[in-house]
Amino acid sequence: MTEHANETNATDETAQGRLLGAADIRRIAAEAGISPTKKFGQNFVIDPGTVRRIVREAGVTADNHVLEVGPGLGSLTLAILETGATMTAVEIDPPVAERLPGTIAEFMPDAVDRFRVVNRDALTVTPENLPDFQNDDSFTLVANLPYNVATPILLTLLERFDNLGTFLVMVQKEVADRLSEKPGSKIYGTPSVKLAWYGTAERVGIIGRNVFWPAPNVDSALVLFKRYEGGHTPSANNPDGSVVDRENVFRLIDAAFGQRRKTLHAALKKIVPSEAFEQAGIDPTRRGETLAIDEFVALARAVGEVSQA
């Protein structure tokens, strides 16, 4: 997919309703007494072409069940509903969550029955308190995520919802680069390798600052993620049908990146026996940022085998 500048559409009108423009956003905010806050990382999208592009990159159709985190005043929400999809939006800010159904009713009345909003912090969401997706083989996340909590939200949702199959998120460009980076880069880190446990991520577009209100101080980017069949990297499958424990793998990742300048031998000496490096075929003088997820998996497997020997 090509990265290019923001797209605009000739019209934001459809047979189902219409999307929000800048004037709509400001009116809704004023009527509801809502001001964008840094606390919740709120930057509302005011360009219909941008939200349509996000939905198109996500591949959303009427057959999809979509989770949106941080819907704000409803710009992206309406673009998702425009496809005919069914969706649930999770919004942390009570006045914003309260206002959203009215916006859907005003701008896209035919979609009211396909939409639900939940006033909750996305980091506290579980299949138990958000059962909307429990009967789905797979569902997708489409969201404009707050920059300060984007990575924890993604990793938490992937951990808790085995059937979260894909996501397309707009995040700060620096965050997007970290999520999709490969080993060896300076920005390759804990988020990069942990996300790679679950599936593959790629940056699929750049979004400028002028499509937001208020305009942020940084550019944004789109990240497309597709989960592995089985929910985790195939390298974690053992010959006996069991799976290498994810928590053990993530503990090695945290320790390796907690002391980036140190060699693996030095950073992991308290949790990895020397013979485990040899068994995994990994040079202990390497640094953590040079290891791909499959190498961390191999090392965790070796630690388990050595400790049982």
C-alpha positions, 0 to 999 in steps of 0.5 A: 500500500502506498503512503500518500497525503490526506485524501479528500472526497468531493462530498461527504453525503451518502444515502445512509447519512453524512459524515462530520466536517469541521463545523459539525465537530465544533458545533457538537462540542459546543452544544455538549460543553466538550473541550478536547483534553490532553488528559484523554489525548483527544484530537478530533478528526475533522476531515471526512476523507481521512476517516473514509481512508482509515476505514478503507485501509482497514477493509471494513465491510457490512459483514464485519463486527468492529470495536472502536476505542476512543470514538470522540465526537464520532467522525470515524464512528460514522465512517465505520457505520457507513459501510454497514458494519455493526460496532461497539465503541469504548469511550472513557470520557462520560460526556463524550460517551453520553453525546455519541448516540445522539450524533449517530441518530442525527447524522446516520439514523439508519445505523442506530441499531448497529451501534453501541457505546460503552463508557469504560477505560479500554485498559479495563475491558475484558470479554466478561465486561464487554461480551459483545464479541464473545460469539465472533470467530474474529472481530476487528479494531479500528481506532484513532488511539490516544498517543500516550496509551496506544501501545498498552491498549493494543497489547492488552486487547490482544492478550485478553481477546483471542478473537481480535483478528485484525486492527487498523489504528491511527497513532503518533508516527513515532509509535507507528514506527515502533510497532512495525519496526524490525530487529536491529533498528534503534527504535525496535523495542519491547512494543515491536517484539511483543506485537510480533508474538501475536501477528504482523504489523506494517505502516500503511500511511501517513496522516498530516496534522491539519485534519485534527482539531486541535492540531497535534504537534506531531504527524500521525500514521496508520498501522495495519495488523493481522493476527497469526492463525492460532493467535501467536507466532508459529514458532511457539508451537512445540512438537507435542502440541503445547505452546511456549508460555507467552509470559515466559517469552515476555519476561525475557523481552522485558529483561533484555530491553530493560538494559539495552546496552548490555549483552544478553548474557549480562541482561539475562544472567539471573533468568537464563542459564548459560547452557540455554543460549547454546541450546537455542543457538543464540550468541550471548554477546548479542544485544536484545534489540538484535533478536526477532520474536522467534529467537526470544521464543527459542530462548524461552523454550531452551530455558524451560528444557534446561531447567527440567533436565 
